[in-house]
Amino acid sequence: MITPVLLAGGSGTRLWPVSRAKFPKQFVPLVGEESLFQAAARRFDAQGFAAPLVVTGEDFRFIAAEQLEEVGVTPQTLLIEPAGRNTAPAALAAALLLAATEPQALMLLAPSDQMIPDAAAFRAAVDRGAPAARDGRIVTFGIAPSRAETGYGWLECGTPTHPGVQALVRFIEKPPLDLATQLLQDPRYLWNAGLFLTRADVLIEAARLHAPQILALAEAAVAAAEADLGFIRLAPAPWDKVPATSIDHAIMEKTDRLSVVRYDGRWNDLGSWAAVFAETPRDGSGTAVHGRATAMDCENTLLRSESDGVELIGIGLKNVVAVATKDAVLVADAGSSQAVRLAVEALKAQGAAQATGFARELRPWGWYETIGAGDRFQVKRIHVHPGAALSLQSHLHRAEHWVVVQGTARVTVGDQVSLVAENQSIYVPLGEVHRLENPGRVPVDLIEVQTGTYLGEDDIIRYQDRYARS
């Protein structure tokens, strides 16, 4: 059995404004109805593969669990990083966890933000690499190139090591266009997909030789890890000392154990809006629209509206990417979409909330979004999943008035517990201990009006919380 290790971290800057640090691209349905993370989980939900081990961050643990539940995939482990440290520490933590029960466990390190439409064909490629991995090779996967791509790393393949498997001669960093054009003409060169199939003990020994500091700190973090609400949380003290390093730089570019399996099917890492544009159906003028978007006399243009309340109209546009969300709009030359991260950095420098987060804030119990604010008041819409509950809490600086518009909420205010149905309301005085729960089978939606001298989210004293938040 091969254990898929789904790496689900990342900062989400290159596909802003749809992907942001608080909700990066792997959790977004960029192509089709399901997210890239869900597609990755289902890709390996097949014979010969064990349940996935997911490595993700503190901010994404409930998002990952909820999205897996939506597609019917039950992970064997959800491993929580206290902070993002790139792929090498995450991969080693997963290897150590697997090796604790089965040292020679086969693991497939797989980014969860790639698009691979033909899951069966890719699983067949993994199967071709499995004998080499069992023999102690670290098998990576090279994508048959379709263009002189300068945004990917490349692989040079050598002599066969196993049927359908070749030795890796070298990694090539993202090449300039003239070199990429040369590589495209030679069948020895493939795109680097960043996936690796290996035994857990082989990866650990390679790290002991080439990245001993990272391995030692990862071992300490795993040894002191704690179970938490169905997750395994790595110990923060050693993890904070781990250098942020990719698995390629830390280990793969130094080891002599690497082999390559060629994959000829479709693959896209969706690393820019140009890449998303390439995977979106177009009309006869090369224009693609998504959501509430309308194109008039446009050519080679992507128009994408992510909000039902935002109508995006393009008139006479050529070679343009325009993406609109409820709180931000991106308009860029189609050839400049790789520079979106620079725009995000500029927004961060300006202190713009849109740089990293959305108006809708996700929580383990549901979500809320601010729909209005002024001096000493704030209005929010709150959505609570069936069976979920907010913490038992109080506030030092604000009172709250709740009006239920859908479902039936169970509300605790002080010693009183009551059911509040649609079109009913309840008042929570300043300083009073309270809780909001959804005991029913349909979501609860309510409008919350906050009034007070300070309305920040950090004005919360929690007494009980089923999600173990402080």
C-alpha positions in Angstrom: 0.0 0.0 0.0 1.2 3.5 -0.8 0.3 6.3 1.6 -0.4 9.6 -0.1 1.1 12.5 1.9 -0.9 15.5 0.8 1.0 18.7 1.5 -1.6 21.4 2.0 0.2 24.5 3.2 1.2 27.6 1.1 0.6 31.3 1.1 -1.7 31.6 -1.9 -0.4 34.8 -3.4 0.0 34.0 -7.1 -3.8 33.6 -7.6 -4.9 36.6 -5.6 -7.7 37.8 -5.1 -9.3 34.3 -5.2 -6.5 32.7 -3.3 -5.1 34.4 -0.1 -3.0 33.5 2.8 -6.0 32.6 5.0 -7.6 30.5 2.2 -4.9 29.4 -0.3 -5.5 28.0 -3.8 -5.6 24.3 -2.8 -8.9 24.9 -1.1 -10.4 26.9 -4.0 -12.5 25.4 -6.8 -10.4 26.9 -9.6 -11.3 24.4 -12.3 -14.5 22.5 -11.8 -16.8 22.2 -8.8 -14.3 20.7 -6.3 -11.2 22.2 -4.8 -7.7 21.1 -5.9 -7.2 19.6 -2.4 -10.4 17.5 -2.8 -9.3 16.4 -6.2 -5.9 15.3 -4.9 -7.5 13.4 -2.1 -9.9 11.6 -4.5 -7.1 11.0 -7.0 -5.5 8.5 -4.6 -8.7 7.1 -3.1 -8.2 3.9 -5.0 -7.0 0.3 -4.7 -3.3 0.1 -3.7 -3.4 3.3 -1.8 -3.9 3.8 1.9 -5.9 6.6 3.5 -4.0 9.9 3.1 -1.8 11.6 5.6 -2.5 15.3 5.3 0.1 17.9 6.4 -1.4 21.3 6.8 -1.3 24.5 9.0 -3.1 25.5 12.1 -5.3 27.9 10.2 -6.4 25.3 7.7 -7.0 22.2 9.9 -10.8 22.5 10.0 -11.0 23.6 6.3 -9.1 20.4 5.3 -11.2 18.2 7.6 -14.4 19.6 6.2 -13.4 19.4 2.6 -12.3 15.8 3.0 -15.7 14.9 4.6 -17.5 16.6 1.7 -15.9 14.2 -0.8 -16.1 11.1 1.4 -12.3 10.7 2.1 -11.3 9.7 5.6 -7.6 10.6 6.4 -5.5 8.3 8.5 -3.9 11.4 10.0 -4.2 15.2 9.9 -0.8 16.5 10.9 -0.7 20.1 12.0 2.3 22.3 11.5 2.6 25.1 14.2 4.0 27.3 11.4 4.8 26.9 7.7 8.3 25.7 7.1 8.2 24.7 3.4 8.2 21.2 2.1 11.3 19.5 3.6 10.2 19.7 7.3 6.7 18.7 6.4 7.8 15.7 4.4 10.2 14.5 7.1 7.5 14.8 9.8 5.2 12.7 7.8 8.0 10.1 7.1 8.9 9.9 10.8 5.2 9.4 11.7 4.8 6.6 9.2 8.2 5.0 10.0 7.2 4.7 13.7 4.8 1.9 12.8 6.2 0.7 9.4 9.8 1.8 8.6 9.6 0.7 5.0 6.2 2.3 4.3 5.9 3.6 0.8 4.9 7.3 0.8 3.9 9.5 -2.1 4.7 13.2 -1.4 2.1 15.1 -3.3 1.4 18.8 -3.4 -2.4 19.3 -3.1 -2.6 22.2 -5.4 -1.9 20.6 -8.8 -4.4 19.7 -11.5 -4.1 16.1 -12.9 -7.4 15.4 -14.8 -6.7 11.7 -15.6 -6.3 10.2 -12.1 -6.2 6.6 -13.4 -3.3 7.4 -15.8 -1.3 9.1 -13.0 -1.9 6.2 -10.6 -0.5 3.9 -13.3 2.6 6.1 -13.4 2.9 5.8 -9.7 2.6 2.0 -10.0 5.5 2.0 -12.5 7.7 3.7 -10.0 6.7 1.6 -7.0 9.2 -1.3 -7.6 12.1 1.2 -7.8 10.9 2.9 -4.6 10.7 -0.5 -2.8 14.3 -1.1 -3.9 15.4 2.0 -2.1 15.2 4.6 -4.9 13.5 8.0 -4.5 11.2 8.2 -7.5 10.1 11.6 -8.9 7.7 12.3 -11.7 8.6 14.2 -14.9 5.9 15.8 -17.0 6.3 15.5 -20.8 6.7 19.2 -21.8 4.4 20.9 -24.2 6.1 24.3 -24.4 9.4 26.0 -23.6 8.2 26.8 -20.0 10.4 29.1 -17.9 8.2 29.0 -14.8 9.0 25.3 -14.0 12.1 23.5 -13.0 13.2 20.7 -15.4 14.7 17.2 -15.0 17.4 15.6 -17.1 16.8 11.8 -17.4 19.5 9.2 -17.8 19.8 5.4 -18.1 17.0 3.0 -17.0 17.1 1.7 -13.4 13.9 -0.3 -13.6 11.2 -0.9 -16.3 9.7 2.5 -17.1 12.1 4.2 -14.7 15.2 6.2 -15.5 18.0 7.6 -13.3 17.8 11.3 -12.7 21.0 13.1 -14.0 20.3 16.5 -12.6 17.7 19.2 -11.7 17.6 22.3 -13.8 16.4 25.5 -12.1 13.7 27.6 -14.0 15.6 28.2 -17.2 15.7 31.3 -19.5 13.6 31.1 -22.6 16.5 30.2 -24.9 17.6 27.3 -22.7 13.9 26.1 -22.3 13.6 26.1 -26.0 16.6 23.8 -26.4 15.3 21.5 -23.6 12.0 21.2 -25.3 13.6 19.6 -28.3 15.4 16.9 -26.4 13.3 13.9 -25.0 15.7 13.5 -22.1 14.2 16.6 -20.4 11.0 16.8 -18.5 9.2 19.3 -16.3 9.7 18.8 -12.6 6.3 18.0 -11.0 7.6 18.1 -7.4 6.1 14.7 -6.5 8.2 12.0 -4.9 7.6 8.3 -4.2 9.9 6.7 -1.6 10.1 4.5 1.5 9.9 6.4 4.7 13.2 5.0 6.0 15.0 5.9 2.8 13.9 9.5 3.0 14.9 9.7 6.7 18.3 8.3 6.0 18.8 10.7 3.1 17.9 13.6 5.4 20.3 12.2 8.1 23.1 12.5 5.5 22.1 15.8 3.7 19.8 17.7 6.1 20.7 16.5 9.7 19.6 19.7 11.4 16.1 19.7 9.8 15.8 16.0 10.6 16.8 16.4 14.3 14.3 19.2 14.8 11.6 17.3 13.0 12.3 14.2 15.2 11.9 16.4 18.3 8.6 17.9 17.0 7.2 14.5 16.2 8.3 12.9 19.5 6.6 15.7 21.5 3.5 15.9 19.2 0.1 15.8 20.9 -3.3 14.5 19.8 -5.9 17.3 19.5 -9.5 16.8 18.4 -8.6 14.1 15.9 -5.5 16.0 14.7 -1.8 15.4 15.6 -0.2 18.7 16.5 3.6 18.9 16.1 5.4 20.4 19.1 5.9 24.1 18.5 9.2 24.7 20.4 11.4 22.5 18.1 9.3 23.3 15.1 9.9 27.0 15.4 13.6 26.4 15.0 13.3 24.4 11.8 14.7 26.3 8.8 12.1 26.8 6.0 13.5 24.7 3.1 12.1 22.9 0.2 12.6 19.1 -0.1 14.3 19.7 -3.5 17.0 21.9 -2.0 17.4 20.1 1.3 17.6 16.5 0.0 16.7 15.8 -3.6 19.4 17.8 -5.3 22.1 16.2 -3.1 21.1 12.5 -3.1 22.3 9.9 -5.6 19.1 7.7 -5.2 16.8 9.6 -7.5 15.0 8.1 -10.4 12.3 9.5 -12.8 9.0 8.2 -14.2 7.8 10.0 -17.3 4.2 11.1 -17.3 2.6 12.0 -20.6 -0.8 13.0 -19.4 -2.2 16.5 -18.7 -0.7 18.2 -15.7 -0.8 21.8 -14.5 0.4 23.3 -11.2 -2.1 26.3 -11.7 0.7 28.6 -10.5 -0.7 31.7 -12.2 -3.9 33.2 -13.7 -2.4 32.4 -17.1 -2.3 28.7 -16.1 -5.9 28.8 -14.9 -6.9 30.6 -18.1 -5.3 27.8 -20.1 -7.5 25.2 -18.4 -10.8 27.2 -18.7 -13.1 26.6 -21.7 -12.9 29.5 -24.3 -15.2 30.8 -27.0 -14.2 31.3 -30.6 -12.3 34.5 -29.8 -10.2 32.8 -27.1 -12.2 34.4 -24.3 -13.2 32.6 -21.1 -15.8 33.7 -18.6 -16.7 32.4 -15.2 -19.5 33.3 -12.8 -21.3 36.6 -13.2 -19.1 37.8 -16.1 -19.9 39.1 -19.6 -17.5 39.6 -22.5 -18.3 42.0 -25.3 -15.9 42.2 -28.3 -13.0 40.7 -26.2 -10.1 38.5 -27.4 -7.9 36.1 -25.5 -9.3 37.4 -22.2 -10.3 35.8 -18.9 -13.2 37.4 -17.0 -14.0 35.8 -13.7 -16.4 36.9 -11.0 -16.4 35.1 -7.7 -19.4 36.8 -6.2 -23.1 36.6 -7.2 -23.4 40.2 -6.2 -20.6 41.4 -8.6 -21.3 41.7 -12.3 -18.0 41.8 -14.2 -18.3 43.3 -17.8 -15.4 43.3 -20.2 -15.7 45.5 -23.4 -13.1 45.5 -26.1 -10.4 43.8 -24.0 -7.4 41.9 -25.5 -5.0 39.7 -23.6 -6.4 40.7 -20.2 -7.1 38.7 -17.0 -9.8 40.3 -14.9 -10.8 38.7 -11.6 -13.4 40.1 -9.2 -14.3 39.1 -5.7 -16.7 40.8 -3.3 -13.9 43.0 -1.9 -11.1 43.2 -4.5 -10.6 43.3 -8.3 -7.5 42.3 -10.3 -6.9 43.5 -13.8 -3.7 42.4 -15.5 -2.1 41.8 -18.8 -2.4 38.1 -19.5 1.4 37.8 -19.9 2.0 39.5 -16.5 0.0 37.3 -14.2 3.1 35.9 -12.6 3.7 39.3 -11.0 0.5 39.2 -9.0 2.5 38.3 -5.9 4.2 41.6 -6.1 0.8 43.3 -6.0 0.0 41.3 -2.8 3.3 42.4 -1.2 2.3 46.0 -2.0 -1.1 45.6 -0.4 0.6 44.1 2.7 2.9 47.1 2.9 -0.2 49.3 2.8 -1.9 47.3 5.6 -4.8 46.3 3.4 -6.8 43.5 4.9 -7.5 42.1 1.4 -3.8 41.1 1.1 -4.3 38.0 3.2 -7.9 37.6 4.2 -11.5 37.8 3.0 -14.6 39.6 4.2 -15.9 36.1 5.1 -13.9 34.6 7.9 -14.0 30.8 8.2 -14.3 29.2 11.6 -14.6 25.5 12.7 -18.3 26.1 13.5 -19.1 27.9 10.2 -18.3 31.5 9.1 -19.1 35.1 9.6 -18.7 38.2 7.4 -18.9 41.9 8.2 -21.7 43.6 6.3 -21.5 47.1 7.8 -19.6 49.1 10.4 -19.4 52.5 11.9 -18.4 54.4 15.1 -19.2 52.1 18.0 -21.2 49.5 16.0 -20.6 46.6 13.7 -23.1 44.4 11.8 -22.2 40.8 10.8 -23.9 37.8 9.2 -23.1 34.6 11.1 -23.6 31.1 9.6 -23.5 28.1 12.0 -23.3 24.5 10.6 -25.8 21.9 11.8 -24.6 20.4 15.1 -21.9 23.1 15.6 -21.5 25.6 18.4 -19.5 28.7 19.2 -17.5 28.8 22.4 -19.0 29.7 25.8 -17.7 33.2 26.0 -18.0 36.8 27.2 -16.9 40.3 26.0 -15.5 43.1 28.0 -16.3 46.0 25.6 -19.4 45.1 23.6 -23.0 44.0 23.7 -24.7 42.0 21.0 -28.2 41.7 19.5 -28.9 38.6 17.4 -31.8 38.2 14.9 -32.2 34.7 13.5 -33.1 34.7 9.8 -32.8 30.9 9.1 -32.9 27.8 11.3 -33.3 27.6 15.0 -30.5 28.5 17.4 -30.1 27.4 21.0 -28.8 30.4 22.9 -27.3 30.5 26.4 -27.2 33.9 28.1 -26.1 33.7 31.7 -28.3 31.0 33.4 -31.0 31.1 30.7 -31.1 28.7 27.8 -33.7 29.3 25.0 -34.5 28.4 21.5 -34.6 31.3 19.1 -36.3 30.6 15.7 -36.5 32.5 12.5 -37.7 36.2 12.9 -37.0 36.0 16.6 -34.2 37.9 18.4 -32.2 37.9 21.6 -30.0 40.4 23.4 -26.6 39.6 25.0 -25.6 42.3 27.5 -22.0 43.5 27.9 -20.0 41.1 30.0 -22.6 38.4 30.1 -21.5 34.8 29.6 -23.2 33.4 26.4 -23.1 30.7 23.8 -24.7 30.1 20.4 -25.4 26.6 19.2 -27.2 24.9 16.2 -28.9 21.8 17.5 -30.8 21.3 14.2 -30.2 19.7 10.8 -30.2 22.9 8.7 -27.8 25.8 9.0 -28.5 28.7 11.3 -28.0 32.2 9.8 -28.4 35.3 12.0 -27.6 39.0 11.8 -25.5 40.2 14.7 -25.4 43.8 15.7 -22.4 44.7 18.0 -22.3 47.9 20.0 -19.5 49.1 22.3 -16.2 50.9 22.7 -14.1 48.1 21.1 -15.3 45.6 18.5 -12.1 43.6 17.7 -12.2 39.8 17.5 -9.7 39.5 20.3 -12.3 40.8 22.8 -13.3 37.3 23.7 -12.9 35.4 27.0 -13.5 31.7 26.3 -14.7 29.4 29.1 -15.5 26.3 27.1 -14.7 25.4 23.5 -15.2 22.1 21.7 -12.5 23.1 19.2 -9.8 23.6 21.9 -9.2 27.3 21.1 -7.7 29.5 23.8 
